């Protein structure tokens, strides 16, 4: 006999093989969730909170790179009036504001003491 007999695989090993084939896909999804999806959702949540807290005299940067000071906030609409130069006011959508600039700390503010320990 030149041809060796072929033996069929038993059914019990089939379910474990399926789990072993799906395990890398599950691990890849878990890595994508914790490294990409979850941080992006947190960033979007923080941005929505920042947009909700906008108030008059905040210095903001729009998506187009325009820096200005908020002169009027309309709570009933998505429009905000921003003064980009003395006497020049533009209306921008709330969603186009990318960040709020924090005022620089005053030079005379007491600095916290550094303790060595």
C-alpha positions in Angstrom: 0.0 0.0 0.0 1.4 3.2 -1.1 -1.3 5.5 0.3 -1.5 5.9 4.1 -5.0 5.9 5.6 -6.5 9.3 6.5 -8.1 9.6 9.9 -10.9 12.1 10.6 -10.5 14.6 13.5 -12.9 14.0 16.4 -15.6 16.6 17.1 -14.4 17.4 20.6 -11.3 19.2 19.4 -13.3 21.5 17.1 -14.9 23.7 19.8 -11.5 24.4 21.5 -10.0 25.2 18.1 -12.8 27.8 17.4 -12.1 29.5 20.7 -8.4 29.6 19.9 -9.1 31.2 16.5 -11.3 33.9 18.0 -9.0 34.7 21.0 -6.6 36.9 18.9 -9.6 38.9 17.5 -11.0 39.4 21.0 -7.6 40.6 22.2 -7.2 43.0 19.3 -10.6 44.5 20.0 -9.8 44.9 23.7 -6.5 46.7 22.8 -8.3 49.0 20.4 -11.0 49.8 23.0 -8.5 50.7 25.7 -6.0 52.6 23.5 -8.3 54.3 21.0 -12.0 54.2 21.6 -12.1 54.9 25.3 -9.7 57.9 25.3 -11.5 59.4 22.4 -14.8 59.2 24.2 -13.3 60.8 27.3 -11.9 63.6 25.1 -15.3 64.2 23.5 -17.0 64.3 26.9 -14.5 66.9 28.2 -14.9 69.0 25.1 -18.7 69.0 25.5 -18.3 70.0 29.1 -15.9 72.8 28.1 -18.4 74.1 25.5 -21.2 74.1 28.1 -19.2 76.2 30.6 -18.3 79.0 28.2 -19.0 82.4 29.6 -18.5 86.1 28.8 -14.8 87.3 28.7 -13.3 83.9 28.1 -10.5 83.9 25.6 -11.1 81.2 23.0 -9.5 79.6 19.9 -11.8 78.6 17.1 -11.3 75.7 14.7 -10.0 78.2 12.1 -7.3 79.5 14.4 -9.0 82.7 15.3 -8.3 83.9 18.9 -10.9 86.1 20.5 -12.8 87.1 23.6 -16.4 86.0 24.0 -18.7 89.0 24.2 -22.1 87.4 24.2 -23.2 83.8 24.9 -26.7 82.8 23.7 -28.0 79.9 25.8 -30.9 79.2 23.5 -28.8 78.7 20.4 -25.4 77.4 19.3 -24.1 80.8 18.3 -21.6 82.8 20.3 -20.4 86.3 19.6 -16.6 86.6 19.7 -14.6 89.9 19.6 -11.5 89.2 17.6 -10.3 92.8 17.5 -11.4 96.0 19.2 -14.8 96.8 17.7 -14.8 93.7 15.5 -17.2 91.0 16.5 -18.1 87.8 14.7 -20.6 85.1 15.4 -19.3 81.6 15.6 -20.9 78.3 16.3 -20.3 76.9 19.7 -19.0 73.6 18.2 -16.2 75.4 16.3 -14.5 76.5 19.6 -11.5 74.2 20.1 -10.1 75.5 23.4 -10.4 78.1 26.1 -7.2 80.0 26.9 -6.4 80.3 30.6 -5.1 83.7 31.7 -1.4 83.6 32.6 -0.6 83.5 36.3 0.3 86.8 37.8 4.0 87.4 38.4 3.5 88.5 42.0 1.5 85.4 43.1 3.1 83.5 45.9 4.6 80.2 44.6 4.1 77.1 46.7 7.0 76.2 48.8 9.1 73.3 47.6 9.8 70.9 50.3 12.7 68.5 50.2 12.0 65.2 51.9 
